[in-house]
Structures are given as C-alpha cells and as structure tokens.
C-alpha cells in the first residue's frame, strides 16, 4: 500500500526509523543524513527539491514542477514561511518540509490527504495513515470513538476527527504539524476560510480556472484516464475538462434499477458531445447489487466506510478500469458538497443580503417542502455552535420515527434505535465535552461551516477509497475537493449561491461555454432508492445470517437482536434502509481491523 512515515530530525527519530526499515520502500533523508521520509508512492507522485539544509516534498496529484519546489525551498527559513506558497499549489497533495532540523507536515483541507502523529519511544512520528502509527505503538482501538461512527448520517464537526486508535492524533486539515529539532511537536493553523464576498461575475471564472487546474494536475497526453459520466452536472463537467487533455478518455456510468430515471438520457446527450471518448455502461446483470458482500472480509481502511452498501459495486468498477489499463479515475464526488444549497446558506444570506434573500425565500421553501413556521424558525435561530452541540447531545438517543433536519449548524445527528444505553451515554458525553472544549466552528457563517463539514466527510472517504484503489493500480480522484477549488467555491457571495430557479447556479455559471447549455440547465436530479431496495431484497438473508455474532454487540454498542429485527422488517422508505448503513460499516470495519488489533469491551445496555 502507498503511504509514508515521517521522522523527526534527532537520534530518537532515527532509532524509530530503523524499526520500520523496508527494502521495498524509498527513504528520503534530512540534510543531517538521518531518515526523514520512508514510504512507497507511485512514480510521478513525488516532486522534491534540496537546497542547503532545506528539503521540500510535494506528494500527490499536482502540476507543480521541480523548479517551483526548488524556488520555494530557497525562500524559506522556518516552517511557517511555506504558508503563502502552500496556498498556491494546485491539485491534492501532502506538503512536507525539513528545514534545518525542523519539520513541517500537512495534508489537504478537507482530508483527502491527512496527517496523523504520535509519540513513539520519545520521538514524534507522523504518517498519512493512523494504522502504521498504532502498530508502532502497539495501540488498541478506542471503542468510544467507534461509537461515534454509528451516528447517522455521520459524526458532526469536530468529532469526525476523534482518533479511533489510542495514542494517535490527527492534524486538522487547516493546520500543519511543526516538529522541533528536539522532537517537540505543535499543531499550527495556516489556512483560513475565504471571505464570501466575490460576485458571481468574478467568481464563476475563478471556479472554472480552479477546476480546470485540478483536472490538469491529473491529466496529460499519454495518461490513461476515466471519468464518471452519470448525466449529472458534476461528472459531466469533469468529462468535458478532461477530454481535450488525454489521448482517449473513457467515461463510465451504471445502469439504474429505476427504469424511470432520466440519467441515461442526459448521459447520452453528454456522450454525443464527446466524440473522441469511449463510453462504458455497467449493465445491471453484470454488476453486484447494493449490499453485496457488505460484511465480507475486505481491505484495511482508516475508518468505517460510509458507502458500505456500494462496496462491491465500487470494487467491480475498479476491476473493470484496471482491466482496461486505466491508471486514474476522476469522480464527481464533492460537486454536491460545494455547489448545492443547504438551508445554512439561506441563514447566512439573510444576514448579508436581506432584500436579495427575501426575493427567493418562497421558492427555496417550496423546493425543500418546508412549512412556513419551520422555515422562519430556522432563519431566526441564532444559537452558537456550542449550543448546537449541546442540543444534539440531548436528542442523540431519540427513537424512531425521527424527523431529519438540516437546519442549524448542520444535519441533526442521531444514533440508530438499536444502539445500547452505553453507546448513547458515550456519544452524549463526547458531544457535551466537545461543546465545552472544542466548540469553535470552521467559520462564523453557517453557510461556510456547512459546506466544509460535508466536504470533509466526503474528503476523508475519498482519501480512504483512493488508498484501496491504488492497490488495484488505479488512483481515485475527486478534483472538486482540491484546496483551490474549495476556496473558489467558498469565496462566492452567499446571495449569488441562492437561486430557487436554478440547480447549482455557481457551477453552471462556471462551466457555461464548456458544457452544453441543456445539461447545465437540467431541471431534474435522479435518486437511487430503487437500487437500495433491490440490493436489500437480494442480500437480506445473507446479512441477517452474518449478524448472528457481531463485534459491535460484543463491545456493548448495539443490541444485535434488535438490529436483525430491523433487517427483516418491512422498509417502507429509503430512510430506514439508510439507517442500516453506519452499523454495517462499523461492523465490517471492526471485523477486518480487530483481527489484527486489540479492542477493549465497552459497557452494557
């Protein structure tokens, strides 16, 4: 598996580096001669320079050149000196530097590339994955942290960063790790959320330029690239940007279970405008159903895989791409996160452009099917983020039925009804503690915080998926989640993001002239609940049988009998099927992980 370990420039760091010596790995040294980076990476993914006592490495998907890295290395004398240059790097990368004995390590803002650290035998060691550090420590899993991953739809900010391994910490995406020559480490914030003050006329070209640069960082003549082409705006934008840059683009899409879905129509229209591309459609008889092999042994991942229902589907796609010689796949993930309009944008728009917002209030409420009283209440709600966390702590153990809400600072989270009392108490305590110790949101504006929260949820999943895909010979990219694209999207004025008569107005404006107008003006969006129902019908009996003995039950987090009862119950809507996903994801991850790591048991119901 690709990845790296990073060691401090001192004797303790060198001693730990000797423990992980691997003849198949590449070692890059500090200017002192001590080991700095030990790892494996794909040829072409690493750009580096050495100038005097300084070493700088850019690792990942980027169009940055060795000359640019060398120029940056010449101009720095301390880790903080890299801040300005870091804010210009295109693509999705780790930025690593060794500067006269001091070390800097950072990933990407929304966690596609992450940095973890731990103190091992007195030395600060960093890595792009938590598991190697846990192995060095001999550390076990923290079952309290596992409980957070049962939350529906996902752990909220900032608890999504709670380490799953004892003794291992994560560097937030907006920060870098600074390791002194004596091994002392501190985390320093370097990235700030952009001000949302750019009008559409200026913002749209910037979004286009950032997205084009993101695609350019992953494509060049001779590369074998594929993209999604579902018929949606996100994947179509990537396909039209990538097609001129590669010799032969391959597009992919899945046939849907719902015969009334109109995605095939729109995908066909897009394909007709890409005459040099090849188009691969995965027909249903050849594709695993949703929930296939959901609990089967699989590759080790950093955390429970939120898209567990599609695990076999994605594996099928990776096999097909690898079999056709594809080395890089560009997915449209991140487009929804950046360019759809959650209620939090309404909240921020009302406070920055009230007269403009009142003109779209009725339309937005109609689109969301939101009662007038509920819509008005959400707009006048001025609770701080700490209060929001305390509120979630109070209601997290609610029973079904549950009214889903995306008002406030994000989507209201809850535990599934088959969670034990111990799990509820654990998560409630963690939420309450966060409201006191770590309650600062990513931005004072709810719109910015909401975008960053969902983008980071997806970014972390993409980073994990890319690691698994790389073992199959394919890199899985999400260009929308690159730092520069994120910044361009966040800089758009709130009022220009809100348009009840247009879908993703910012992305549509950015891609106008590149993507055909009829696709940008599409007024429908497919949903895939039919795939969920079909997959559960096919796989229910097997999943029920595999849930007779559950790790989650053994560690006191769920009642397995109640979970099995939910599996065999009549599901009248897709929401109840989706409620199964975090439990299946946690169980699958624990079965893979606890084969090789200790895990203490939790409490009882």
DACORSUL-V296170 format. One record per residue. RES is the residue in one small letter. OMEGA is omega as a letter, one per 30 degrees, with the letter a starting at -180 (999 if undefined). Layout:
res,omega
RES,OMEGA
RES,OMEGA
This chain:
res,omega
x,l
x,l
x,a
x,l
x,a
x,a
x,l
x,a
x,l
x,a
x,a
x,l
x,l
x,l
x,l
x,l
x,l
x,a
x,a
x,a
x,a
x,a
x,a
x,a
x,l
x,l
x,l
x,a
x,l
x,l
x,l
x,a
x,l
x,l
x,l
x,l
x,l
x,a
x,l
x,l
x,a
x,l
x,a
x,a
x,a
x,l
x,a
x,l
x,l
x,l
x,a
x,a
x,a
x,l
x,l
x,l
x,l
x,a
x,l
x,a
x,a
x,l
x,l
x,a
x,l
x,l
x,l
x,l
x,l
x,l
x,l
x,a
x,a
x,a
x,a
x,l
x,l
x,a
x,a
x,l
x,a
x,a
x,a
x,a
x,l
x,a
x,l
x,a
x,l
x,l
x,a
x,a
x,l
x,l
x,a
x,a
x,l
x,a
x,l
x,l
x,l
x,a
x,l
x,l
x,l
x,l
x,l
x,a
x,a
x,l
x,l
x,l
x,a
x,l
x,l
x,l
x,l
x,l
x,a
x,a
x,l
x,a
x,l
x,l
x,l
x,a
x,l
x,l
x,a
x,a
x,l
x,l
x,l
x,l
x,l
x,a
x,a
x,a
x,l
x,l
x,l
x,a
x,l
x,l
x,l
x,a
x,l
x,a
x,l
x,a
x,l
x,g
x,a
x,l
x,a
x,l
x,g
x,a
x,l
x,a
x,a
x,a
x,l
x,a
x,l
x,l
x,a
x,l
x,l
x,l
x,l
x,a
x,l
x,a
x,l
x,l
x,a
x,a
x,l
x,l
x,l
x,l
x,l
x,a
x,l
x,l
x,a
x,l
x,l
x,a
x,l
x,l
x,a
x,l
x,a
x,a
x,a
x,l
x,a
x,a
x,l
x,a
x,a
x,l
x,l
x,l
x,l
x,a
x,l
x,a
x,l
x,l
x,l
x,l
x,l
x,a
x,a
x,a
x,l
x,l
x,a
x,l
x,a
x,a
x,l
x,l
x,l
x,l
x,a
x,a
x,l
x,a
x,a
x,a
x,l
x,l
x,a
x,a
x,a
x,l
x,a
x,a
x,a
x,a
x,a
x,a
x,a
x,a
x,l
x,l
x,a
x,l
x,l
x,l
x,a
x,l
x,a
x,a
x,l
x,a
x,a
x,l
x,a
x,l
x,a
x,l
x,l
x,l
x,l
x,a
x,a
x,l
x,l
x,a
x,a
x,a
x,l
x,a
x,a
x,l
x,l
x,a
x,a
x,a
x,a
x,a
x,l
x,l
x,l
x,l
x,l
x,l
x,a
x,a
x,l
x,l
x,a
x,a
x,l
x,l
x,a
x,a
x,l
x,a
x,a
x,a
x,a
x,a
x,a
x,a
x,a
x,l
x,l
x,l
x,l
x,l
x,l
x,l
x,l
x,l
x,l
x,l
x,l
x,l
x,l
x,l
x,a
x,l
x,l
x,a
x,a
x,l
x,a
x,l
x,l
x,a
x,a
x,a
x,l
x,a
x,l
x,l
x,a
x,l
x,l
x,a
x,a
x,l
x,l
x,a
x,a
x,l
x,a
x,a
x,l
x,a
x,a
x,l
x,a
x,a
x,a
x,a
x,l
x,l
x,l
x,l
x,a
x,a
x,a
x,l
x,a
x,a
x,l
x,l
x,a
x,l
x,a
x,a
x,a
x,l
x,a
x,l
x,l
x,a
x,l
x,l
x,l
x,l
x,l
x,l
x,l
x,l
x,a
x,a
x,a
x,a
x,a
x,a
x,l
x,f
x,a
x,l
x,a
x,a
x,l
x,l
x,l
x,a
x,a
x,l
x,l
x,a
x,l
x,l
x,l
x,a
x,l
x,l
x,l
x,l
x,l
x,l
x,a
x,l
x,a
x,a
x,l
x,l
x,a
x,l
x,a
x,l
x,l
x,a
x,l
x,a
x,a
x,a
x,a
x,l
x,l
x,l
x,l
x,l
x,a
x,a
x,a
x,a
x,a
x,l
x,a
x,a
x,a
x,l
x,l
x,l
x,a
x,a
x,l
x,l
x,l
x,l
x,l
x,l
x,l
x,l
x,l
x,a
x,a
x,l
x,l
x,l
x,a
x,l
x,a
x,a
x,l
x,a
x,l
x,a
x,l
x,a
x,a
x,l
x,l
x,a
x,l
x,l
x,a
x,a
x,a
x,l
x,a
x,a
x,a
x,l
x,a
x,l
x,a
x,a
x,a
x,l
x,a
x,a
x,a
x,l
x,l
x,l
x,a
x,a
x,l
x,a
x,l
x,l
x,l
x,a
x,a
x,l
x,l
x,a
x,l
x,a
x,a
x,l
x,a
x,l
x,a
x,l
x,l
x,l
x,l
x,a
x,a
x,a
x,l
x,l
x,a
x,a
x,a
x,a
x,a
x,a
x,l
x,l
x,a
x,a
x,l
x,l
x,a
x,l
x,l
x,l
x,a
x,l
x,l
x,a
x,l
x,l
x,a
x,a
x,l
x,l
x,l
x,l
x,l
x,l
x,a
x,a
x,l
x,a
x,a
x,l
x,a
x,a
x,a
x,l
x,l
x,l
x,a
x,a
x,a
x,l
x,l
x,a
x,l
x,a
x,l
x,a
x,l
x,a
x,l
x,a
x,a
x,l
x,a
x,a
x,l
x,l
x,l
x,l
x,l
x,a
x,a
x,a
x,999
